[in-house]
Amino acid sequence: MRKRAASRQKDVLSVLNACDRPMTAYQILEKLQIAEPDIAPPTVYRTLSALTDQGRAHRLESIKAFVPCRCNHVESVPVLAICEDCGSVEEHDGSDLLPRLTALTDKNAFIADRHIVEIHGQCGTCAA
């Protein structure tokens, strides 16, 4: 029996929330296949697309992985600090960046669909 989209989204978010590191779509698929062996990659990709469109998950473009959203970004910019050593991701509220980003893109009449900032470096634990 096919699962409804809301149920599928809940399953994927549960997998993401249970992991303390970003996960690729195929890593998520492997976890879901434990309980549901017939689930296919397109199902996971569609679900991740819906979750990112809703702002409930973030796609880390630079490492092609996903993390659950841990902040409210209605009028904000998620700033994701990615540790190159341990892989942890800290999410920060970039509200003060939105006006400046908009001013930059307005110069060329560029209309942004979404904003996300990725910063790579070392977390406090790895830098110590």
N, C-alpha and C positions, 0 to 999 in steps of 0.2 A: 504494500500500500504506500502511495506517495505521501510524503510529508508536506504540510502547508508551509508557505514561505516563512511565516512568523516562527514556526517551530524549528525550521532549518536554521534561521538566523540565531535563535536562542542556542542551538547546538554549537554553532560555529563560535559564537561569543563565549560560550562556556569553555571551549578548547583554548581560545586566546587568553581568557582570564586565568586559566589554570597554569599557564606558562609564564615565566618571568622574563622571557626573551622574545624577540620578534619571531614570527613563524612564516614560512613560505606556504603557499596554497597546498603544495604537495605534502608538507608536514602536517597541515591541518587535515587533509584528506586521509592520511595514514591513521591519525587518531580517531577520526569518525568511522573508518572502516572496521575498527575493532567491534563496534556494536552494529554496524550496518555495512557488511561486506560489499554490497552491490552499488554503493554510492560511487558516482563517476566524477572525474575532474570538472566537467562543465557545471555541475551542480554547485560545487564549492566556489568556482569562479563567479558564477551568477550571484550567489549568496554574498560573497565578499564585495562584489560591486554594489549590491544593494546596501550593505552595511556602511560602505565608505560614502555612498551618496547621501545616506541618512546622517552621516557624521558620527556613527556609533563605532567605527573602526577607522584606522588610518593606514594607508599604503605608504610604506617607506620606499620611495622611488629609487633611491640610491642603492638599496640592498634587496629590492624586490621581495619585501616581506611585509607582514601586517602586524599591527598591535591594536588592542582595544582602546577606544577613546576613554580617557579618564578625566576629562574636563568638559565644560560647556562652552562651545565655540560658536554660538549663534551670531555674535557680533565680534568675533575675535579671530586670532590666527594661532593655530596650534604650533608651538615651537618644540621640536623633538630633538633632545640631546642624546646622541647615539654613541655609546662607548665602543671604541675600536678594539679594545682588549677583551672585555667580558661579554659584550653584546647587549648590555642593559640599555633600556630606553627610558628616559625621564621626560615627561610631558609638562610643558609650561604654558601659561596663558600669555599670549603675545598681543593683548588688546591694544597696547600703546603703539604697536607696529602698523596696525591696519590703516590709519590715516596716512602714514608715510608711504606705505606700499601703494595705496590708491593714488596718491599724488604722483608717484613715479610712473605708474602705468597710464594715468590720465594724459600725460604729455604726448603719448602716441595713440590716444584713443583706444587703448587696449582694455577689453572688458574681461576681468578675471572671473572664472567659474568657481574657483576655490583657492584658498591660500593655505600653504603649509610650509614651514621652515624646518629644514633638517640641518643639524649642526653635528659634525663628527669630531671626536676627540677622546679624552679619557675621563671617566667618572672619578669622583673623589676617592673611592676605594682603590681603584687601579693606579691613580696618580700618586697615592701615598707611598 
